[in-house]
Amino acid sequence: MGSIFFAHSGGVTTTINATLSGIIDGYHKHQSSFSNLLVGENGIIGAIKESLIDIKQYTPEELQSIYSQPGAAFGSCRFKLKDPNTQSAQFERILDVFKAHNIKYFIYNGGNDSQDTTLKLSTYFKKNHLDIHCMGIPKTIDNDLYGTDNCPGFGSAAKYLITSIMEAGVDLRSMSNSSTKVFILETMGRHTGWLAASTGLAKAPFGPHVILMPERKFNRSAFLKKVDQSVHRNGYCIISVAEGVKLHEDQLHSNRGVDAFGHQQLGGIAPHIASLIKDELDHKTHYAVADYLQRSARHLASGTDLEQAKALGKFAIESCLKKSFNEKMLAIKRVSDNPYQWDITSTPLSTVANEEKVIPDEFISECGMHITDACRQYLKPLIQGEQWLDYSDGCPNYSALEKKFVEEKCAPYVY
């Protein structure tokens, strides 16, 4: 028997803990087949620092509470492993820790860059003739992971953004006669506009009249014309924009440096659009940047999203038991739209790592500033269902679990 190492990586989501909950349930069901389930504190950093959380030290009630928590109960990270061919120290350290704790299974829950970590470790273990089973589980609100129909985390973020833009739309429509004419909602989305596109599901008259996505080059004159037409026709205009849209050629809006993966930290396009509209059309505007709010809005979680996130965790443990899906990322396969049915399959890590799934052309309207019925058909099942929270004194019952670590067996390591 061997132990399982599980960890989250990258930005957190509303449903990331549902995957951990599925992992825990699967482990308890097959506990006799594994030594321990160890969770890395703060992702792969937990493996490097030997900060391993022992699931056996928690009560059933504590473990059950994880499912309803947004964020990552035991932490996540933005940390890119170096090239093992030129800088192998990190990999040697991870191997030492895994040997010390008899870890035979590595499960990593994350997005594009995170699956690069899974691939690097899998390649390293294989090159060194080590029998350590490596598997990825998809997770990202951006929905841009290649090889899976959709990504856990996306449906809930979409549901939050749809609700938010409709509520802002109600406000705007109420006040537009004598006050604000244009509202802009900025969503996440570096190179893909899935989150901005999802707001196209918002119901009229409170949904966006304009959706700006990185998949289409920004057309200044066409955009201003469409905004002005909407104001004159409806009395107001609602706009949804992905943070990765470039108002000028090859210029992303960022003033926050780069993250650990080397990506520019984006944000702040909404005020630029607001200024453009004010300067060119003289319409009063308001804007909002959803930022972290769209990532952890558990009160608006999608039932479909939670179901899929937890099912992937359970399936991962079943796969470890059968020694299947090694060097693969688990994936969601859409079986049908109506009724919506899905299954779990897999895709090679080598096709996922550092790749991005953009919005297909058939999902974007001819004008390039809205979505098509085909896109609506794709998106609609992903936001279905509600799972309400428990409240106490008017506040959600969120809790911060104490981190209970296994005893360290390796020498301290500075990474």
Phi, psi and omega in degrees: 000152177225169179265160179253133171252126178232143177203157173264155177214148179083187181299142182281169180222175175294330189247009184297326178286338175295325176294316176300320178299320177294321176300314181296315179298317179296320179296315180296325179294326184241031187302329181291345182265352182229154178284299182215159168249114182246130180254128179286125175292126179059049172070216182295340176300326178298326177289320182290319182274354186060041175260085188249123183267130185264110183298332182295343183276000183254150177283159176304323180294319179295316180293323179295328182292338183300322186303322186268005181266135168282177181071191180249117186304325183243018173094155175228187182201161163242099186211120183257120176295145180283175179290117183295340181284336182245332181223086189267359186302317180298319181290321178295321178295312179301317179298318178300315180296316181297319178295318182297329183250013177055042180277122182244355183224130180239118180237122184237126185255108182185189183262210188303305183292328179294322179288340171296322176297315179299318180295316180299316180292318178300316179296318180295313180298317181295318180298328181263015174058044181252134182270074177238118185283122183243131184213143176253151172237129184290145178196119168183137177289341184287342179060029187251016179282129180286143172093359176229142183300320177206168185243131172305136185108327183291312184302321180287320177297319178298317181297320177297314182293321177298313179297317183295317183288329176291319180292321175294325178295322176299315179298311183300314181298327180290328189252353192293337182299324183231005184221233186298137180254335187226133173239137182237127175249121178264126179251169171286167182136095185287300181246352181231152185248031183302317182292316176299318180299324183299333180294346176295347176281346180300139187277141177296148005267024187250006179270171183289140173273337181225132174235122180254125184233147180298340181292346179237135178295134181292127179249102187303309185292319179294322179296310181298323178296317181293319178297313182296319178298318180296318179298317181287329181277317186255341186095353181195170179217132178250131184234137172242133184221135174281143184299338184271003177293137181256113178287335177233154185309123175056031181236105174276150181267105182206138173222027187238020177076205182237158178267186185293341178269001179088009180269143173298137174278112187270172178138139176112014178284331183303312179296331177293319178293320178299318179294320179300314181294318180295316183292319187268327185244347179060035174264138176291135184232157167226153178216162176219142176249113186294319176045232184298334185301326181284345185272332189229033181274072185297334180293345178239029181296145176278132177299318177301316182298312179297317180299314182292319181299315181290320180299322179295322177297314178297317182296325180298319179293318176301322180292322176298318180300321183268358184057039180249164178062030172293142182060031180232158166253129175297151185214157177263129178249124178280123180269318178204159179269319186219098004284154180289122177225146182214163180218171178252130177228205180208167176216146182299139178303326183295337179267351184258317189304123175066014176259161180226142177258112181270166177292126180292155183303324184289352177266352184248133183297162183301325180285346179082007184232029174194184181248164181261173176296328178297322177292318179299319179297322178292315187284323192305315181296337187284346181250008186282146173090146179232144174228103190284154181270161168274140180240152175220126182055034177084358183243150176299146179276069173270145180222156177251108181289141173294140179271116184251111189263153170284163179291134179289141182240350183250163178292152177304151183221132177258120184255000000 
